[in-house]
Amino acid sequence: MLLHLLHLGRVEYAQALDLQRQLVALRKQQLIGDVLLLLEHPPVLTLGRNAHRSNILSSDEDLARRGITVHEINRGGDVTYHGPGQIVGYPILDLRGEFPGKKGPHLGAVEYVRRLEEALIRTCAEYGVLTQRIAGKTGVWTLPGGSIPEKKIAAIGVHISQAITSHGFAWNVTTDLRDFRLIVPCGITDCAVTSLEEEIDPHSGTMPTMEQAVHSVARNFGRIFGRQILWTESVAALTEACVQHKDG
């Protein structure tokens, strides 16, 4: 089965949010197949359904001065930061489709999130960075070492409506980690944040370009969800390709 990949580069958050809404509507009507959007955002803070405004540590005036916008959205989770150097993935999937090892008529929300984590864990491992899940803490975390506790390298927050997914994951590749000081990441007060760039061993690992990192995460996403990745140039090309595939 195919997964259409749109790599959009750097996109304003509001624009990406509107695009997700359009694609979700099309997916619900079965006018397009499954889609994975991969992109970056300019600096922005998002508040999920369970978020508390107090977890934003900077004032509205300071955020405005920095040009950082705040969006309240319908994904799960608390507050998170998006910015340059972070690969954001928005899968638009029908969880009623065929997936490896799926039990029941659709893939459950918890199992879906576990698979997102697995795709990111495998991607980090390709660059020599070992990561893990932590019970009760959604996302992907580094392994603790000595006196150094685990650190969060990828955040996950999803929304599911009529079995169609939106929102997704944010993987820190070369992200400026100082920007996370603006928030209490994911509402966890003792949550240290890291990036692939920070964790790669300079003696044994090679830092990928953002383009290479995009290819890696797309490849592992396809493996975990049992999909063949088809790179697509635009939303218009996506719609056309899906119609042709359906007619054929």
C-alpha positions as CSV (number, residue, x, y, z in Angstrom):
1,M,0.0,0.0,0.0
2,L,1.1,3.5,-0.7
3,L,1.9,6.4,1.6
4,H,2.1,9.8,-0.2
5,L,4.9,11.9,1.2
6,L,4.9,15.7,0.9
7,H,8.2,17.3,2.0
8,L,7.2,21.0,2.3
9,G,10.3,22.7,3.8
10,R,9.7,25.5,6.2
11,V,6.0,26.4,6.6
12,E,4.2,28.8,8.8
13,Y,2.2,26.9,11.5
14,A,-1.2,28.4,10.6
15,Q,-0.7,27.4,6.9
16,A,0.3,23.8,7.9
17,L,-2.7,23.6,10.2
18,D,-5.1,24.7,7.4
19,L,-3.4,22.1,5.0
20,Q,-4.0,19.4,7.6
21,R,-7.7,20.2,7.8
22,Q,-8.0,20.1,4.0
23,L,-6.3,16.7,3.8
24,V,-8.2,15.2,6.7
25,A,-11.5,16.3,5.0
26,L,-10.3,14.7,1.7
27,R,-9.2,11.5,3.5
28,K,-12.5,11.2,5.3
29,Q,-14.2,11.3,1.9
30,Q,-11.7,8.7,0.5
31,L,-10.7,11.2,-2.1
32,I,-7.0,10.7,-1.3
33,G,-4.9,7.9,0.2
34,D,-2.7,8.1,3.4
35,V,-0.3,11.0,3.5
36,L,2.7,12.0,5.5
37,L,3.6,15.7,5.7
38,L,7.2,16.4,6.7
39,L,8.3,20.0,7.3
40,E,9.8,22.6,9.6
41,H,8.1,25.6,11.3
42,P,9.4,29.0,12.2
43,P,9.5,29.4,16.0
44,V,6.0,28.7,17.4
45,L,4.4,27.4,20.6
46,T,1.4,25.1,20.5
47,L,-1.0,24.2,23.3
48,G,-2.7,20.9,23.2
49,R,-6.0,19.9,24.7
50,N,-4.5,19.3,28.1
51,A,-2.3,22.3,28.1
52,H,-2.0,25.0,30.9
53,R,-1.1,28.5,29.8
54,S,1.1,28.7,32.9
55,N,3.5,26.2,31.2
56,I,4.6,29.1,28.9
57,L,7.3,30.8,30.9
58,S,7.7,33.9,28.7
59,S,5.3,36.9,28.7
60,D,3.1,37.7,25.7
61,E,5.2,40.8,25.1
62,D,8.4,38.8,25.0
63,L,7.0,36.3,22.6
64,A,5.7,39.1,20.4
65,R,9.1,40.7,20.4
66,R,10.7,37.4,19.4
67,G,8.1,36.9,16.6
68,I,6.8,33.7,18.2
69,T,3.1,32.9,17.8
70,V,1.0,30.8,20.1
71,H,-1.7,28.4,18.8
72,E,-4.3,26.4,20.8
73,I,-5.0,23.2,18.9
74,N,-6.9,20.0,19.3
75,R,-4.0,17.5,19.6
76,G,-3.3,15.6,22.7
77,G,-0.7,16.7,25.1
78,D,0.4,20.0,26.7
79,V,2.7,22.8,25.4
80,T,5.5,22.2,22.9
81,Y,7.9,24.3,20.8
82,H,8.5,24.0,17.1
83,G,11.3,25.7,15.3
84,P,14.0,25.5,12.7
85,G,16.1,22.3,12.8
86,Q,13.2,20.3,14.0
87,I,11.5,17.8,11.6
88,V,7.7,17.9,12.2
89,G,5.6,15.0,10.9
90,Y,1.9,15.2,10.3
91,P,0.5,11.7,9.2
92,I,-3.0,11.8,7.7
93,L,-3.8,8.1,8.0
94,D,-7.0,6.0,8.0
95,L,-6.5,3.7,11.0
96,R,-9.1,1.3,9.5
97,G,-6.6,0.4,6.8
98,E,-4.3,-2.6,6.7
99,F,-1.3,-2.4,9.0
100,P,1.2,-5.0,10.0
101,G,0.0,-6.8,13.2
102,K,-3.2,-4.8,13.4
103,K,-5.8,-6.4,15.7
104,G,-9.5,-5.5,15.3
105,P,-11.2,-3.3,12.8
106,H,-8.8,-0.3,13.3
107,L,-5.5,0.6,14.8
108,G,-6.1,1.9,18.3
109,A,-4.8,5.3,19.5
110,V,-2.3,3.9,21.9
111,E,-0.9,1.4,19.4
112,Y,-0.7,4.2,16.8
113,V,1.4,6.4,19.1
114,R,3.6,3.4,20.0
115,R,4.3,2.9,16.3
116,L,5.2,6.6,15.8
117,E,7.6,6.2,18.7
118,E,9.1,3.1,17.2
119,A,9.7,4.8,13.8
120,L,11.6,7.6,15.6
121,I,13.5,5.2,17.8
122,R,14.7,3.3,14.7
123,T,15.6,6.6,13.0
124,C,17.7,7.8,15.9
125,A,19.5,4.4,16.0
126,E,20.6,4.8,12.4
127,Y,22.8,7.6,13.7
128,G,24.1,5.8,16.7
129,V,21.7,7.4,19.2
130,L,20.0,4.9,21.4
131,T,16.5,6.0,22.6
132,Q,13.6,4.5,24.4
133,R,10.0,4.8,25.5
134,I,9.2,5.7,29.1
135,A,6.0,4.5,30.7
136,G,3.6,7.4,31.3
137,K,5.6,9.8,29.2
138,T,4.7,9.9,25.5
139,G,7.5,10.6,23.1
140,V,11.1,9.4,22.5
141,W,13.8,9.7,25.2
142,T,17.5,9.1,25.3
143,L,18.9,6.5,27.7
144,P,20.2,7.8,31.0
145,G,23.9,7.6,31.6
146,G,25.6,7.9,35.0
147,S,24.3,11.1,36.6
148,I,22.7,12.3,33.4
149,P,19.0,11.6,33.3
150,E,17.0,10.7,30.1
151,K,16.3,13.6,27.8
152,K,13.4,14.0,25.3
153,I,14.5,14.0,21.7
154,A,11.0,13.8,20.1
155,A,7.6,14.9,21.2
156,I,4.3,13.3,20.0
157,G,0.8,14.7,20.1
158,V,-2.0,13.4,17.9
159,H,-5.6,13.9,17.0
160,I,-8.0,11.2,15.7
161,S,-11.4,12.0,14.2
162,Q,-13.5,9.3,12.5
163,A,-10.4,7.1,12.5
164,I,-8.4,9.7,10.5
165,T,-5.2,11.0,12.2
166,S,-3.7,14.5,12.2
167,H,-0.9,16.3,14.1
168,G,1.9,13.9,14.9
169,F,5.5,14.2,16.0
170,A,8.4,16.7,16.4
171,W,11.9,15.4,16.2
172,N,14.8,17.6,17.3
173,V,17.6,17.3,14.8
174,T,19.6,20.6,14.9
175,T,17.0,22.5,16.9
176,D,18.3,25.5,19.1
177,L,17.5,24.0,22.5
178,R,17.7,27.3,24.2
179,D,14.2,28.1,22.8
180,F,12.8,25.3,25.0
181,R,13.5,27.6,28.0
182,L,10.3,29.5,26.9
183,I,8.1,26.6,28.2
184,V,7.8,23.7,30.5
185,P,8.1,21.1,27.8
186,C,5.0,18.9,27.6
187,G,4.1,20.2,31.1
188,I,6.8,18.0,32.7
189,T,8.9,20.2,35.1
190,D,11.9,17.9,35.1
191,C,11.9,17.3,31.4
192,A,15.3,17.8,29.8
193,V,15.3,18.3,26.1
194,T,17.9,17.3,23.5
195,S,18.6,16.9,19.8
196,L,20.2,14.5,17.4
197,E,23.0,17.0,16.9
198,E,23.6,17.1,20.7
199,E,23.6,13.3,21.1
200,I,25.6,12.0,18.2
201,D,29.0,10.9,19.2
202,P,31.4,13.0,17.1
203,H,34.0,10.2,17.1
204,S,31.7,7.5,15.8
205,G,28.6,9.2,14.3
206,T,28.1,11.4,11.3
207,M,25.6,14.3,11.6
208,P,23.1,14.0,8.8
209,T,21.8,16.9,6.8
210,M,18.1,17.8,7.3
211,E,17.4,16.3,3.9
212,Q,19.1,13.0,4.9
213,A,17.2,13.0,8.2
214,V,13.9,13.5,6.3
215,H,14.7,10.5,4.1
216,S,15.5,8.4,7.2
217,V,12.4,9.2,9.2
218,A,10.2,8.7,6.1
219,R,11.8,5.3,5.4
220,N,11.3,4.1,8.9
221,F,7.8,5.4,9.0
222,G,7.0,3.4,5.9
223,R,8.5,0.2,7.4
224,I,6.6,0.5,10.7
225,F,3.3,1.2,9.1
226,G,3.7,-1.2,6.2
227,R,3.6,1.4,3.4
228,Q,5.6,2.1,0.3
229,I,6.7,5.7,0.3
230,L,5.7,7.7,-2.8
231,W,7.3,11.2,-2.9
232,T,4.7,13.7,-4.1
233,E,5.5,17.3,-5.3
234,S,2.4,19.2,-4.2
235,V,-1.2,18.8,-2.8
236,A,-2.5,19.2,-6.4
237,A,-0.2,16.4,-7.6
238,L,-1.3,14.3,-4.5
239,T,-5.0,14.6,-5.4
240,E,-4.3,13.8,-9.0
241,A,-2.2,10.8,-8.2
242,C,-4.8,9.4,-5.8
243,V,-7.6,9.8,-8.3
244,Q,-5.6,8.1,-11.1
245,H,-4.6,5.2,-8.7
246,K,-8.3,4.8,-7.7
247,D,-9.5,4.9,-11.3
248,G,-6.8,2.5,-12.4
